[in-house]
Amino acid sequence: MNLEFPLCREPRHEERIRPALEECVRFLTQHLPARALVAVVLTGSFARGEGSVLPLGDALKVLGDFEFFVVLTSEPEVRRRCRQFTAWGREASAGLAARGVRAEVEFGPLDLAFFGRRARPSIFVHDLRQHGKVLWGPGDVLDAIPPFEPYQIPREDALHLTFNRTIEQLATYDRVSHLAGDALLDASYQRLKLTLDLAGSALAFTGTHTALYHRRPAAFARLLAETPSLQTRLPGTFLDDLERAARAKIDPADHFDGPPAWAALETQREWLRRQALTAVPAVAGLLRWELEQLLGVSDDLPPLLTRYARTRPFGRRLWDWAKIALNPMPAPLPISPRRAARLFWISTPRALLYAAGASAYLALGRSCAALDEIAHLLPLSSAVQPRDAAGQRQTVVALWRWCVRNT
């Protein structure tokens, strides 16, 4: 088992994190037969030496999660076992908590052929190839990924990152009322990551992607100086916010700004809601700039979202709607075939949900939400359409998780 590389900036935390990672690998080798398991790959911040660890009394709280890709022999093996991995992640997390390391564990299955056949230039693949660490199995498994440079990452992949982080914030906003304890810290950390990933999206969009968080403020400052059109779209405080977020990511013990622990629970929840609203101008500004650059027009964000959705090519629409029809997981709400057929001639499910999610996020804090405009983007009959803004946000998030995140 290979763990001889930096995990975070604090050596005394690494002494406890390494055994926790070893335990996760042992969990997998005990639950998967040798004929199915090829390798276990660590990805994310800990693979890059930038793991965020917050000491809380005698325990360590991992901000974010432990991200593993579990490489299996074939795609049929992945399909056969994919539903087990979510439950296994929860079980492994519980085992670590008993040892004083509070961390979410995410096991993501991949088949071995992915690396050579289907790995295309993207932020995910770039970071996996450059920074992934093989903890168990053949050390050269990632070498099968064809090399490429950051400028080869498609601009739409960077745009998708912005959209996905936006919808994640939408999901968190509605969960805040039920959060307590570590979940409050996780929500605050997610808000911090939003700032870092907005900058990361802009850098990838312009061909200057860097996976390392401690490098993003300087790289983004250069991008702003060279790109006045981006500078005019973002709040003037964004670069300062980015620098603070990078410091908190690398050294959370001294710089992480979570909800005030001394305050009442509802006060902490309200603090998180306000934090979510403060991010709206930066999200809206970056989305507007990226869509303007991609579409070659200058406009307000709502019409840009409409234009973006309507410019998805026919072949892409055909492919994506077929995947929806063949999705082995049941839809969270009944899909209307008639409504889906009409939407097929407009856009892809992904683009429609991105537009709906961004519109719902922009409407946070407003007294009047554009319920009808968002409803027209969803493949649901009028009988199951939500009647209020909160219900609509939850519907958008549920559909996004079903047909975007899981496909």
MARVEXKE-980761 format. One record per residue (C-alpha): x, y, z; residue number from 1; residue in three letters; chain. Coordinates in nm, 2 decimals, decimal comma, padded with zeros to 4 digits. Example, Ala and Ser with C-alpha at 12.3 -4.5 7.8 and 13.67 -1.06 7.14 Angstrom:
2
NODE      x      y      z   n res chain
NODE  01,23 -00,45  00,78   1 ALA     A
NODE  01,37 -00,11  00,71   2 SER     A
***
This chain:
407
NODE      x      y      z   n res chain
NODE  00,00  00,00  00,00   1 MET     A
NODE  00,15  00,33 -00,11   2 ASN     A
NODE  00,10  00,63  00,12   3 LEU     A
NODE  00,44  00,79  00,11   4 GLU     A
NODE  00,33  01,13 -00,01   5 PHE     A
NODE  00,20  01,45  00,16   6 PRO     A
NODE -00,16  01,46  00,26   7 LEU     A
NODE -00,21  01,80  00,42   8 CYS     A
NODE  00,00  02,08  00,56   9 ARG     A
NODE  00,01  01,96  00,92  10 GLU     A
NODE  00,23  01,65  00,99  11 PRO     A
NODE  00,06  01,57  01,32  12 ARG     A
NODE -00,27  01,53  01,14  13 HIS     A
NODE -00,11  01,32  00,87  14 GLU     A
NODE -00,01  01,07  01,14  15 GLU     A
NODE -00,38  01,00  01,20  16 ARG     A
NODE -00,50  01,05  00,84  17 ILE     A
NODE -00,27  00,78  00,69  18 ARG     A
NODE -00,41  00,50  00,91  19 PRO     A
NODE -00,76  00,62  00,82  20 ALA     A
NODE -00,69  00,59  00,45  21 LEU     A
NODE -00,53  00,25  00,50  22 GLU     A
NODE -00,85  00,14  00,68  23 GLU     A
NODE -01,06  00,25  00,38  24 CYS     A
NODE -00,84  00,04  00,14  25 VAL     A
NODE -00,86 -00,26  00,37  26 ARG     A
NODE -01,24 -00,22  00,38  27 PHE     A
NODE -01,25 -00,24  00,00  28 LEU     A
NODE -01,02 -00,54 -00,03  29 THR     A
NODE -01,23 -00,72  00,23  30 GLN     A
NODE -01,56 -00,64  00,05  31 HIS     A
NODE -01,45 -00,70 -00,31  32 LEU     A
NODE -01,33 -01,03 -00,46  33 PRO     A
NODE -00,97 -01,03 -00,60  34 ALA     A
NODE -01,10 -01,12 -00,94  35 ARG     A
NODE -01,30 -00,79 -00,96  36 ALA     A
NODE -01,07 -00,53 -00,79  37 LEU     A
NODE -00,78 -00,39 -01,00  38 VAL     A
NODE -00,67 -00,08 -00,80  39 ALA     A
NODE -00,77  00,18 -00,54  40 VAL     A
NODE -00,69  00,54 -00,64  41 VAL     A
NODE -00,70  00,84 -00,40  42 LEU     A
NODE -00,81  01,16 -00,57  43 THR     A
NODE -00,91  01,51 -00,44  44 GLY     A
NODE -00,73  01,74 -00,20  45 SER     A
NODE -00,55  01,47  00,00  46 PHE     A
NODE -00,40  01,33 -00,32  47 ALA     A
NODE -00,26  01,68 -00,39  48 ARG     A
NODE -00,13  01,73 -00,03  49 GLY     A
NODE -00,40  02,00  00,04  50 GLU     A
NODE -00,64  01,81  00,26  51 GLY     A
NODE -00,84  02,02  00,50  52 SER     A
NODE -00,83  01,89  00,86  53 VAL     A
NODE -00,99  02,07  01,15  54 LEU     A
NODE -00,90  01,95  01,50  55 PRO     A
NODE -01,20  01,94  01,73  56 LEU     A
NODE -01,10  01,83  02,08  57 GLY     A
NODE -00,96  01,47  02,05  58 ASP     A
NODE -01,11  01,42  01,71  59 ALA     A
NODE -01,02  01,53  01,36  60 LEU     A
NODE -01,29  01,66  01,13  61 LYS     A
NODE -01,21  01,63  00,76  62 VAL     A
NODE -01,36  01,91  00,57  63 LEU     A
NODE -01,47  01,77  00,24  64 GLY     A
NODE -01,42  01,40  00,20  65 ASP     A
NODE -01,19  01,11  00,13  66 PHE     A
NODE -01,24  01,05 -00,25  67 GLU     A
NODE -01,14  00,71 -00,39  68 PHE     A
NODE -01,18  00,57 -00,73  69 PHE     A
NODE -01,22  00,19 -00,72  70 VAL     A
NODE -01,10  00,04 -01,04  71 VAL     A
NODE -01,28 -00,28 -01,14  72 LEU     A
NODE -01,20 -00,52 -01,42  73 THR     A
NODE -01,49 -00,44 -01,65  74 SER     A
NODE -01,80 -00,22 -01,70  75 GLU     A
NODE -02,04 -00,51 -01,62  76 PRO     A
NODE -01,86 -00,54 -01,28  77 GLU     A
NODE -01,92 -00,16 -01,23  78 VAL     A
NODE -02,29 -00,19 -01,32  79 ARG     A
NODE -02,33 -00,50 -01,10  80 ARG     A
NODE -02,18 -00,34 -00,79  81 ARG     A
NODE -02,24  00,04 -00,83  82 CYS     A
NODE -02,53  00,05 -00,59  83 ARG     A
NODE -02,32 -00,10 -00,31  84 GLN     A
NODE -02,06  00,17 -00,31  85 PHE     A
NODE -02,28  00,44 -00,15  86 THR     A
NODE -02,37  00,21  00,14  87 ALA     A
NODE -02,01  00,10  00,17  88 TRP     A
NODE -01,90  00,47  00,19  89 GLY     A
NODE -02,13  00,53  00,48  90 ARG     A
NODE -02,01  00,21  00,66  91 GLU     A
NODE -01,65  00,31  00,61  92 ALA     A
NODE -01,72  00,66  00,75  93 SER     A
NODE -01,88  00,51  01,06  94 ALA     A
NODE -01,57  00,30  01,12  95 GLY     A
NODE -01,34  00,60  01,09  96 LEU     A
NODE -01,56  00,80  01,33  97 ALA     A
NODE -01,51  00,53  01,59  98 ALA     A
NODE -01,14  00,59  01,56  99 ARG     A
NODE -01,17  00,97  01,60 100 GLY     A
NODE -01,15  01,07  01,24 101 VAL     A
NODE -01,48  01,22  01,12 102 ARG     A
NODE -01,48  01,21  00,74 103 ALA     A
NODE -01,72  01,13  00,46 104 GLU     A
NODE -01,59  00,85  00,25 105 VAL     A
NODE -01,68  00,84 -00,12 106 GLU     A
NODE -01,61  00,53 -00,33 107 PHE     A
NODE -01,65  00,58 -00,70 108 GLY     A
NODE -01,63  00,27 -00,92 109 PRO     A
NODE -01,45  00,29 -01,26 110 LEU     A
NODE -01,38  00,01 -01,51 111 ASP     A
NODE -01,02 -00,04 -01,62 112 LEU     A
NODE -01,10  00,03 -01,98 113 ALA     A
NODE -01,21  00,39 -01,89 114 PHE     A
NODE -00,85  00,50 -01,87 115 PHE     A
NODE -00,75  00,40 -02,22 116 GLY     A
NODE -01,07  00,43 -02,42 117 ARG     A
NODE -01,31  00,69 -02,26 118 ARG     A
NODE -01,08  00,93 -02,07 119 ALA     A
NODE -01,12  01,25 -02,27 120 ARG     A
NODE -00,97  01,59 -02,18 121 PRO     A
NODE -01,16  01,74 -01,89 122 SER     A
NODE -01,09  01,89 -01,55 123 ILE     A
NODE -01,17  01,56 -01,38 124 PHE     A
NODE -00,94  01,35 -01,60 125 VAL     A
NODE -00,66  01,61 -01,59 126 HIS     A
NODE -00,66  01,61 -01,21 127 ASP     A
NODE -00,69  01,23 -01,19 128 LEU     A
NODE -00,39  01,18 -01,42 129 ARG     A
NODE -00,17  01,45 -01,27 130 GLN     A
NODE -00,25  01,41 -00,91 131 HIS     A
NODE -00,42  01,08 -00,84 132 GLY     A
NODE -00,24  00,84 -00,61 133 LYS     A
NODE -00,26  00,46 -00,65 134 VAL     A
NODE -00,28  00,34 -00,30 135 LEU     A
NODE -00,33 -00,03 -00,39 136 TRP     A
NODE -00,28 -00,22 -00,71 137 GLY     A
NODE -00,05 -00,16 -01,01 138 PRO     A
NODE  00,12  00,18 -00,97 139 GLY     A
NODE  00,10  00,25 -01,35 140 ASP     A
NODE -00,27  00,22 -01,39 141 VAL     A
NODE -00,32  00,59 -01,44 142 LEU     A
NODE -00,05  00,60 -01,72 143 ASP     A
NODE -00,30  00,45 -01,96 144 ALA     A
NODE -00,48  00,79 -01,97 145 ILE     A
NODE -00,36  00,98 -02,28 146 PRO     A
NODE -00,17  01,29 -02,17 147 PRO     A
NODE -00,30  01,64 -02,26 148 PHE     A
NODE -00,24  02,00 -02,16 149 GLU     A
NODE -00,48  02,23 -01,97 150 PRO     A
NODE -00,56  02,43 -02,28 151 TYR     A
NODE -00,72  02,12 -02,43 152 GLN     A
NODE -00,99  02,11 -02,16 153 ILE     A
NODE -01,31  02,20 -02,34 154 PRO     A
NODE -01,46  02,53 -02,23 155 ARG     A
NODE -01,80  02,37 -02,18 156 GLU     A
NODE -01,64  02,14 -01,92 157 ASP     A
NODE -01,54  02,45 -01,72 158 ALA     A
NODE -01,89  02,59 -01,76 159 LEU     A
NODE -02,04  02,26 -01,63 160 HIS     A
NODE -01,83  02,30 -01,32 161 LEU     A
NODE -01,99  02,64 -01,25 162 THR     A
NODE -02,34  02,50 -01,31 163 PHE     A
NODE -02,28  02,20 -01,09 164 ASN     A
NODE -02,15  02,40 -00,80 165 ARG     A
NODE -02,45  02,64 -00,84 166 THR     A
NODE -02,70  02,35 -00,80 167 ILE     A
NODE -02,50  02,21 -00,51 168 GLU     A
NODE -02,54  02,55 -00,33 169 GLN     A
NODE -02,92  02,54 -00,42 170 LEU     A
NODE -02,94  02,19 -00,25 171 ALA     A
NODE -02,75  02,31  00,06 172 THR     A
NODE -02,97  02,62  00,10 173 TYR     A
NODE -03,28  02,41  00,15 174 ASP     A
NODE -03,11  02,16  00,38 175 ARG     A
NODE -02,98  02,42  00,62 176 VAL     A
NODE -03,30  02,41  00,83 177 SER     A
NODE -03,22  02,05  00,91 178 HIS     A
NODE -02,84  02,07  00,97 179 LEU     A
NODE -02,66  02,04  01,30 180 ALA     A
NODE -02,31  01,95  01,42 181 GLY     A
NODE -02,06  01,85  01,16 182 ASP     A
NODE -02,32  01,90  00,88 183 ALA     A
NODE -02,30  02,28  00,96 184 LEU     A
NODE -01,92  02,27  00,91 185 LEU     A
NODE -01,96  02,08  00,58 186 ASP     A
NODE -02,21  02,33  00,45 187 ALA     A
NODE -01,97  02,62  00,54 188 SER     A
NODE -01,68  02,44  00,37 189 TYR     A
NODE -01,89  02,39  00,06 190 GLN     A
NODE -01,95  02,76  00,04 191 ARG     A
NODE -01,57  02,81  00,07 192 LEU     A
NODE -01,51  02,55 -00,21 193 LYS     A
NODE -01,76  02,74 -00,43 194 LEU     A
NODE -01,53  03,05 -00,43 195 THR     A
NODE -01,23  02,83 -00,51 196 LEU     A
NODE -01,41  02,65 -00,79 197 ASP     A
NODE -01,55  02,96 -00,95 198 LEU     A
NODE -01,19  03,07 -00,99 199 ALA     A
NODE -01,10  02,72 -01,11 200 GLY     A
NODE -01,37  02,72 -01,37 201 SER     A
NODE -01,26  03,06 -01,51 202 ALA     A
NODE -00,90  02,94 -01,53 203 LEU     A
NODE -01,00  02,61 -01,70 204 ALA     A
NODE -01,23  02,81 -01,93 205 PHE     A
NODE -00,93  03,01 -02,05 206 THR     A
NODE -00,69  02,72 -02,08 207 GLY     A
NODE -00,49  02,79 -01,76 208 THR     A
NODE -00,63  02,53 -01,52 209 HIS     A
NODE -00,45  02,45 -01,20 210 THR     A
NODE -00,57  02,18 -00,96 211 ALA     A
NODE -00,37  02,32 -00,67 212 LEU     A
NODE -00,57  02,55 -00,45 213 TYR     A
NODE -00,28  02,74 -00,31 214 HIS     A
NODE -00,19  02,85 -00,67 215 ARG     A
NODE -00,53  02,97 -00,77 216 ARG     A
NODE -00,53  03,33 -00,62 217 PRO     A
NODE -00,21  03,43 -00,80 218 ALA     A
NODE -00,32  03,25 -01,13 219 ALA     A
NODE -00,66  03,42 -01,11 220 PHE     A
NODE -00,52  03,76 -01,04 221 ALA     A
NODE -00,31  03,73 -01,36 222 ARG     A
NODE -00,63  03,63 -01,55 223 LEU     A
NODE -00,82  03,93 -01,42 224 LEU     A
NODE -00,54  04,16 -01,51 225 ALA     A
NODE -00,54  04,02 -01,87 226 GLU     A
NODE -00,92  04,00 -01,90 227 THR     A
NODE -01,11  04,32 -01,84 228 PRO     A
NODE -01,44  04,17 -01,96 229 SER     A
NODE -01,42  03,92 -01,67 230 LEU     A
NODE -01,32  04,18 -01,42 231 GLN     A
NODE -01,63  04,39 -01,50 232 THR     A
NODE -01,86  04,09 -01,44 233 ARG     A
NODE -01,73  04,00 -01,09 234 LEU     A
NODE -01,78  04,18 -00,76 235 PRO     A
NODE -01,48  04,39 -00,67 236 GLY     A
NODE -01,42  04,19 -00,35 237 THR     A
NODE -01,39  03,85 -00,53 238 PHE     A
NODE -01,01  03,83 -00,54 239 LEU     A
NODE -00,99  03,90 -00,17 240 ASP     A
NODE -01,26  03,64 -00,11 241 ASP     A
NODE -01,06  03,39 -00,31 242 LEU     A
NODE -00,74  03,46 -00,12 243 GLU     A
NODE -00,92  03,40  00,21 244 ARG     A
NODE -01,08  03,08  00,08 245 ALA     A
NODE -00,74  02,94 -00,03 246 ALA     A
NODE -00,59  03,01  00,31 247 ARG     A
NODE -00,88  02,85  00,48 248 ALA     A
NODE -00,86  02,54  00,25 249 LYS     A
NODE -00,49  02,49  00,32 250 ILE     A
NODE -00,49  02,59  00,69 251 ASP     A
NODE -00,84  02,55  00,83 252 PRO     A
NODE -00,73  02,55  01,20 253 ALA     A
NODE -00,62  02,91  01,17 254 ASP     A
NODE -00,84  03,05  00,88 255 HIS     A
NODE -01,16  02,85  00,84 256 PHE     A
NODE -01,46  03,07  00,90 257 ASP     A
NODE -01,75  02,84  01,01 258 GLY     A
NODE -02,08  02,93  01,18 259 PRO     A
NODE -02,02  03,07  01,53 260 PRO     A
NODE -02,00  02,77  01,75 261 ALA     A
NODE -02,12  02,96  02,06 262 TRP     A
NODE -02,44  03,07  01,89 263 ALA     A
NODE -02,78  02,90  01,91 264 ALA     A
NODE -02,84  02,64  01,64 265 LEU     A
NODE -03,09  02,85  01,45 266 GLU     A
NODE -02,85  03,15  01,45 267 THR     A
NODE -02,58  02,92  01,30 268 GLN     A
NODE -02,83  02,81  01,03 269 ARG     A
NODE -02,92  03,17  00,95 270 GLU     A
NODE -02,55  03,25  00,92 271 TRP     A
NODE -02,52  02,98  00,65 272 LEU     A
NODE -02,82  03,11  00,46 273 ARG     A
NODE -02,67  03,46  00,45 274 ARG     A
NODE -02,34  03,31  00,33 275 GLN     A
NODE -02,53  03,14  00,05 276 ALA     A
NODE -02,69  03,47 -00,06 277 LEU     A
NODE -02,35  03,65 -00,06 278 THR     A
NODE -02,23  03,42 -00,33 279 ALA     A
NODE -02,50  03,50 -00,58 280 VAL     A
NODE -02,34  03,80 -00,74 281 PRO     A
NODE -02,01  03,61 -00,81 282 ALA     A
NODE -02,19  03,31 -00,95 283 VAL     A
NODE -02,41  03,52 -01,17 284 ALA     A
NODE -02,12  03,73 -01,29 285 GLY     A
NODE -01,91  03,43 -01,38 286 LEU     A
NODE -02,19  03,24 -01,55 287 LEU     A
NODE -02,28  03,55 -01,75 288 ARG     A
NODE -01,91  03,60 -01,86 289 TRP     A
NODE -01,86  03,23 -01,96 290 GLU     A
NODE -02,19  03,22 -02,15 291 LEU     A
NODE -02,11  03,54 -02,33 292 GLU     A
NODE -01,77  03,41 -02,43 293 GLN     A
NODE -01,91  03,07 -02,54 294 LEU     A
NODE -02,21  03,21 -02,73 295 LEU     A
NODE -02,03  03,52 -02,87 296 GLY     A
NODE -02,31  03,76 -02,76 297 VAL     A
NODE -02,34  04,01 -02,48 298 SER     A
NODE -02,66  04,00 -02,28 299 ASP     A
NODE -02,82  03,97 -01,94 300 ASP     A
NODE -02,80  03,62 -01,77 301 LEU     A
NODE -03,16  03,50 -01,81 302 PRO     A
NODE -03,16  03,53 -02,19 303 PRO     A
NODE -02,81  03,39 -02,21 304 LEU     A
NODE -02,93  03,08 -02,02 305 LEU     A
NODE -03,22  03,04 -02,27 306 THR     A
NODE -02,99  03,08 -02,57 307 ARG     A
NODE -02,74  02,83 -02,42 308 TYR     A
NODE -03,01  02,57 -02,37 309 ALA     A
NODE -03,14  02,61 -02,73 310 ARG     A
NODE -02,80  02,58 -02,89 311 THR     A
NODE -02,74  02,22 -02,79 312 ARG     A
NODE -02,68  02,02 -03,11 313 PRO     A
NODE -02,93  01,76 -03,23 314 PHE     A
NODE -02,69  01,46 -03,19 315 GLY     A
NODE -02,63  01,56 -02,83 316 ARG     A
NODE -03,00  01,59 -02,76 317 ARG     A
NODE -03,06  01,25 -02,91 318 LEU     A
NODE -02,79  01,09 -02,71 319 TRP     A
NODE -02,88  01,25 -02,38 320 ASP     A
NODE -03,25  01,19 -02,40 321 TRP     A
NODE -03,18  00,83 -02,49 322 ALA     A
NODE -02,97  00,80 -02,17 323 LYS     A
NODE -03,27  00,94 -01,98 324 ILE     A
NODE -03,50  00,68 -02,13 325 ALA     A
NODE -03,26  00,40 -02,05 326 LEU     A
NODE -03,16  00,52 -01,70 327 ASN     A
NODE -03,17  00,21 -01,48 328 PRO     A
NODE -03,24  00,43 -01,17 329 MET     A
NODE -03,61  00,53 -01,12 330 PRO     A
NODE -03,68  00,90 -01,17 331 ALA     A
NODE -03,75  01,09 -00,84 332 PRO     A
NODE -04,07  01,22 -01,00 333 LEU     A
NODE -04,28  01,08 -01,28 334 PRO     A
NODE -04,15  01,19 -01,62 335 ILE     A
NODE -04,41  01,30 -01,87 336 SER     A
NODE -04,33  01,14 -02,21 337 PRO     A
NODE -04,53  01,41 -02,38 338 ARG     A
NODE -04,34  01,69 -02,21 339 ARG     A
NODE -04,01  01,52 -02,26 340 ALA     A
NODE -04,09  01,48 -02,63 341 ALA     A
NODE -04,15  01,86 -02,66 342 ARG     A
NODE -03,84  01,94 -02,47 343 LEU     A
NODE -03,63  01,72 -02,70 344 PHE     A
NODE -03,68  01,97 -02,97 345 TRP     A
NODE -03,55  02,25 -02,75 346 ILE     A
NODE -03,24  02,11 -02,57 347 SER     A
NODE -03,07  01,84 -02,37 348 THR     A
NODE -03,19  01,73 -02,02 349 PRO     A
NODE -02,85  01,85 -01,88 350 ARG     A
NODE -02,87  02,20 -02,03 351 ALA     A
NODE -03,24  02,24 -01,93 352 LEU     A
NODE -03,16  02,15 -01,57 353 LEU     A
NODE -02,86  02,38 -01,56 354 TYR     A
NODE -03,07  02,67 -01,68 355 ALA     A
NODE -03,35  02,58 -01,43 356 ALA     A
NODE -03,10  02,54 -01,15 357 GLY     A
NODE -02,92  02,87 -01,22 358 ALA     A
NODE -03,25  03,05 -01,25 359 SER     A
NODE -03,37  02,91 -00,92 360 ALA     A
NODE -03,04  03,00 -00,75 361 TYR     A
NODE -03,05  03,36 -00,88 362 LEU     A
NODE -03,40  03,39 -00,74 363 ALA     A
NODE -03,29  03,31 -00,38 364 LEU     A
NODE -03,38  03,59 -00,15 365 GLY     A
NODE -03,63  03,75 -00,39 366 ARG     A
NODE -03,99  03,78 -00,29 367 SER     A
NODE -04,11  03,67 -00,63 368 CYS     A
NODE -03,96  03,36 -00,81 369 ALA     A
NODE -04,01  03,28 -01,17 370 ALA     A
NODE -04,19  02,96 -01,11 371 LEU     A
NODE -04,35  02,93 -01,45 372 ASP     A
NODE -04,03  03,00 -01,64 373 GLU     A
NODE -03,85  02,73 -01,45 374 ILE     A
NODE -04,14  02,48 -01,48 375 ALA     A
NODE -04,13  02,50 -01,86 376 HIS     A
NODE -03,77  02,36 -01,84 377 LEU     A
NODE -03,87  02,05 -01,65 378 LEU     A
NODE -04,00  01,72 -01,81 379 PRO     A
NODE -04,29  01,69 -01,57 380 LEU     A
NODE -04,66  01,71 -01,62 381 SER     A
NODE -04,84  02,00 -01,46 382 SER     A
NODE -05,00  01,77 -01,21 383 ALA     A
NODE -04,66  01,70 -01,04 384 VAL     A
NODE -04,50  02,04 -01,08 385 GLN     A
NODE -04,43  02,20 -00,74 386 PRO     A
NODE -04,64  02,50 -00,65 387 ARG     A
NODE -04,38  02,70 -00,45 388 ASP     A
NODE -04,02  02,81 -00,49 389 ALA     A
NODE -03,88  02,57 -00,22 390 ALA     A
NODE -04,05  02,27 -00,38 391 GLY     A
NODE -03,93  02,37 -00,72 392 GLN     A
NODE -03,57  02,40 -00,60 393 ARG     A
NODE -03,59  02,06 -00,44 394 GLN     A
NODE -03,73  01,92 -00,77 395 THR     A
NODE -03,45  02,07 -00,98 396 VAL     A
NODE -03,19  01,93 -00,74 397 VAL     A
NODE -03,35  01,58 -00,74 398 ALA     A
NODE -03,37  01,56 -01,12 399 LEU     A
NODE -03,01  01,69 -01,15 400 TRP     A
NODE -02,88  01,42 -00,92 401 ARG     A
NODE -03,07  01,16 -01,11 402 TRP     A
NODE -02,99  01,25 -01,47 403 CYS     A
NODE -02,67  01,46 -01,46 404 VAL     A
NODE -02,46  01,36 -01,16 405 ARG     A
NODE -02,54  00,99 -01,19 406 ASN     A
NODE -02,48  00,96 -01,57 407 THR     A
***
